Amino acid sequence: MSRALVLFAHPCAESFSASLHRAVVDSLTAKGWEVDDCDLNAEGFSPVLTEAERRGYHETDSNIAPVQGYVERLRAAQALVLVFPVWNFGFPAILKGFFDRVFLPGVSFRLEDGLVKPNLTHIRKLAAVTTYGGTRWRAIGAGDPPRKIVTRAVWHVTRPDKLRYLAQYDMNRATGAQRGAFLARVKSEMEAF
């Protein structure tokens, strides 16, 4: 059985992001995935990279100690699914902190002659399920950092066979029908994942 690590980053259980999270977990489970459901807020994950962690960042024999459990979960996954809202054209701090603290040298990448080499190539499938308050054009105008980080940086360290970036734009004006259609699309995509 393949394992999917689902990283969820929204503090409110009644949010549309929480509905998307439930749809992702339920759809993957129904298709036979073993789902490691990591609700970063519910687990109390600390997004702050401490001074000590930064100083030991490149010490690959000990840098994982503060986040060892999360590293083990990441290393055990064959798929990674990120479920998050885009806030201020970026990730929620808790998800950005996960990348800062867990995507470490020796974990997500290794340095060879100063070049970043992928180290999470056991992750064969990568997906992001997200919402934006603004339109796609506003996101493009701001450079769309979350999309670029997922489709370039996270893609680079995983090199998956399958990559999906599912985004509901213009949430500030989205109708119930539009949200319902996106939720159905997410379920369908995860069932085919």
ABEGO torsion letter per residue (X at the ends): XBBBBBBBBBABAABAAAAAAAAAAAAAAAAGBBBBBBBAAAAGBBABBBAAAAAAAABAAAAAAAAAAAAAAAAABABBBBBBBBBGGBBBAAAAAAAAAABBBGAABBBBGGBBBBAAAABABBBBBBBBABBAAAAAAAGGAAAAAAAAAAAAAAGBABBBBBBBBGAAABBAAAAAAAAAAAAAAAAAX
